[in-house]
């Protein structure tokens, strides 16, 4: 019998959801951005208040407040199903992508909220993706302080024609409260230099920013104090039963680079749609060429782990 989900109206809830069988969901910048813009659009059109979001390779964490259990459930169902539809459509895939049920844990005290903030922010630190929480783009902490933390500012009057077109397109989608799509982002990125790509990613995140900055910062004396707290304490979470692996996630960045080197014209996420026999051949090859474990390679290629029955 499934345990009844805990929820209390007006209380902050730590929400966690993982991919089905722990397979990778996010490979490249456009994957993270599609998920993020869908999340932001849904936050804006709901009664849910979002304080944090952290997107990892096969799961995500969020710190949310809703007026009702129905409001939170409707929000989660809407934005996750939207993401799955877009993900599947973009590569011609069918079927489930996320575990059926998400985990949630209400946070009653200021101490528990701060511990959860530390825990969510430090997820990429714990998985070896960065040394400090604010260095990871996809927990969005850096954007609470700056609208271009990973790039130089954009000056429209000096921008290239492709950059001006990209800015205009992003502005139009944002004004209509519509998320960006995989094909759209790939098209925009192809026309930009590497420097411009980093600028437009920062711009997209800043323009779609839907977090309640004041509510998050109310728990700290300053932005610097929040980062110092994260540096000194990684936080803890015992209520959502996150499926944790001690393996570093840095290997997934190496695998993505390997795919780009082998198939320059193919997005890394496209490996999901290879035939299973081709995938298994690549797994055997990469076991000798990279530091990835067999389990990590199976997750990367969306192959079942026969030993675990997944």
Rosetta blueprint (number, residue, H / E / L):
1 X L
2 X L
3 X L
4 X L
5 X L
6 X L
7 X L
8 X L
9 X L
10 X L
11 X L
12 X E
13 X E
14 X E
15 X E
16 X E
17 X E
18 X E
19 X E
20 X H
21 X H
22 X H
23 X L
24 X L
25 X L
26 X L
27 X L
28 X L
29 X H
30 X H
31 X H
32 X H
33 X H
34 X H
35 X H
36 X H
37 X H
38 X H
39 X H
40 X H
41 X H
42 X H
43 X H
44 X H
45 X L
46 X L
47 X L
48 X L
49 X E
50 X E
51 X E
52 X E
53 X E
54 X E
55 X E
56 X L
57 X L
58 X L
59 X E
60 X E
61 X E
62 X E
63 X E
64 X E
65 X E
66 X L
67 X L
68 X L
69 X H
70 X H
71 X H
72 X H
73 X H
74 X H
75 X H
76 X H
77 X H
78 X H
79 X H
80 X H
81 X H
82 X H
83 X H
84 X H
85 X H
86 X H
87 X H
88 X H
89 X H
90 X H
91 X H
92 X L
93 X L
94 X L
95 X L
96 X L
97 X L
98 X E
99 X L
100 X L
101 X L
102 X L
103 X E
104 X E
105 X E
106 X E
107 X E
108 X L
109 X L
110 X H
111 X H
112 X H
113 X H
114 X H
115 X H
116 X H
117 X H
118 X H
119 X H
120 X H
121 X H
122 X L
123 X H
124 X H
125 X H
126 X H
127 X L
128 X L
129 X L
130 X L
131 X L
132 X L
133 X H
134 X H
135 X H
136 X L
137 X H
138 X H
139 X H
140 X L
141 X H
142 X H
143 X H
144 X H
145 X L
146 X L
147 X L
148 X L
149 X L
150 X L
151 X L
152 X L
153 X L
154 X L
155 X L
156 X H
157 X H
158 X H
159 X L
160 X L
161 X H
162 X H
163 X H
164 X H
165 X H
166 X H
167 X H
168 X H
169 X H
170 X H
171 X H
172 X H
173 X H
174 X H
175 X H
176 X L
177 X L
178 X L
179 X L
180 X L
181 X L
182 X H
183 X H
184 X H
185 X H
186 X H
187 X H
188 X H
189 X H
190 X H
191 X L
192 X L
193 X L
194 X H
195 X H
196 X H
197 X H
198 X H
199 X H
200 X H
201 X H
202 X H
203 X H
204 X H
205 X H
206 X H
207 X H
208 X L
209 X L
210 X L
211 X E
212 X L
213 X H
214 X H
215 X H
216 X H
217 X H
218 X L
219 X L
220 X L
221 X L
222 X L
223 X H
224 X H
225 X H
226 X H
227 X H
228 X H
229 X H
230 X H
231 X H
232 X H
233 X L
234 X L
235 X L
236 X L
237 X L
238 X L
239 X L
240 X L
241 X L
242 X L
243 X L
244 X L
245 X L
246 X L
247 X L
248 X L
249 X L
250 X H
251 X H
252 X H
253 X H
254 X H
255 X H
256 X H
257 X H
258 X H
259 X H
260 X H
261 X H
262 X H
263 X L
264 X L
265 X L
266 X L
267 X L
268 X H
269 X H
270 X H
271 X H
272 X H
273 X H
274 X L
275 X L
276 X H
277 X H
278 X H
279 X H
280 X H
281 X H
282 X H
283 X H
284 X H
285 X H
286 X H
287 X H
288 X H
289 X H
290 X L
291 X L
292 X L
293 X L
294 X H
295 X H
296 X H
297 X H
298 X H
299 X H
300 X H
301 X L
302 X L
303 X L
304 X L
305 X L
306 X L
307 X L
308 X L
309 X L
310 X L
